[in-house]
Amino acid sequence: AGPFTAAQVDAGRTAYIDHCMMCHGAKLQGLGEAQKLVGKDFVDLWGHDTVAELYTSVRVEMPQNDPGSLSDEMYLNLAAFLLHANGAKTGTAPLTEGSAVKIETIVNGGPSADVAAGLKSAK
C-alpha cells in the first residue's frame, strides 16, 4: 500500500482540477511546455526520489504562476494524487512531509482509471 489515504487522493484530485489541470491536462498528459505527470515520463523523472522530495518540489515550484501559494496540506494531497495516478495503491496512514518511501517502489506508471478516463471540472 502507498503512504497515503483515499481521502488525500480525493482531495488531491480536486486540487489538481482546480490548480493544475489547466497546464498539465485532464489526463496529466502535459499541455504546451507543462510536464507530463503520468506514465514512463513521471517514473523516469521521479522514480529514484522519495515521496518527500516530490512533495517539496511541487510545493516550491507550483503553481508556476504563484509557487507555494497553496496550503501544505493541499500540496500533500496533490502528491498523493500524483502517486495514485501513477498506480500506487492507497494505504491507511496519511502522507506526511517526511515520507522517505522511494517512488519507484510504489508506482507502476499507471494511469489510474480516473486519469485514463480524463478528469472533469465540477465547475
N, C-alpha and C positions, 0 to 999 in steps of 0.2 A: 504494500500500500504506500501511497505517496505521503509526504509530510504536510498534508493539508486536508481540510474538510470540504464536504459537499457545499456547505453554506458559503465557504470562501470562494469556491468556484462560481456559484450562482452570483454572488456579489461582484466578483471579478469580471464575469461576463457582462453584467450591467455596466460596470465602469468602462470596460473595453468598448462597448457600443457607444457610450456617451463621450468618451475622451480619446479613443484610439482608432476606431473603425474608419473615420473619415480619411485617414492616411494609410492605414495598414489593411483595409478592406474587410468585407463581410466574411471572407474565408481565410483571413490572416495572410493573404497572398502578397501583400505589399503593393501599394499603388505608387506610380511615379518612382521617386527615389527612396521611398519608405521600405524598410527591410521586411522581407518575408519572415513571418513568425511561426511557421509550422513546417514540419517535414524535415528533409535532409539538411536544408539550409540552417534551420534552427539547431538541429542536433550537431552539425559540424561546427557551428559558431559557439554554442553554449555547453555542449556535452561534457567537456573537461572541467567546467566550472561548477561551483556549488550553487545551491538554490539561493544562499545568502548573497552571492556575487550577482546573480540575476536580479534579485530584488534591489540591490544597491544601484546597479546600473540603470534600471528602469526609473528608480526614484530620482537619481541625479540628472538623467538625460531627457526624461519625458514628462509631459508632452513637449514636443520640440519647441513650440511657441511660448511655453511657460514652464520650464523644468522645475520639478519639486513643488508644484502648486497643489498637488493632491495630498490627502492625509496619508500618514504612514500605513494606516490600516487599509486604505484603498490600494496602495502600492503592493502590500502583501497579497491582497485579493487578486490583483492583476497578475502577480507572479504565479499564484495558484491556478488561475485560469489558463495561463500560457502553458503550464506543465500539463494540465488536463487536456488542453487542445492537442498536445503532442503525445498523448497516450498514457500519461501517468494516471494511476488509479487513486481515488480518494482514500483517505485514511480517517482516523478518529481524532487525531491530535491536530490542533491548528498550526498553520505555518507561522514561524517566528522569524525575526530579522536575522538570527544567528544560525539558521539551519545549515549544517555542514554536509548535507546529502549531495553527492555528485549527481548532476542532472542525467548523465548517461546511464546511471543505474536504475532510473525510474521511468524514462521515456522511451518510446519506440518510433517517434516521428509522426504518429497519428495519421491523418487528423481524426479528432473525435467526431462522433456522428453529428453533433450540433454544429460544429465548424464546417464539416463537409457539406452540410445542407445549406450553409450560409446564414449568418446571424442577421436578425432583423431588428430594427429600431422600433421601440414601442411608441415613439413619437409620431 
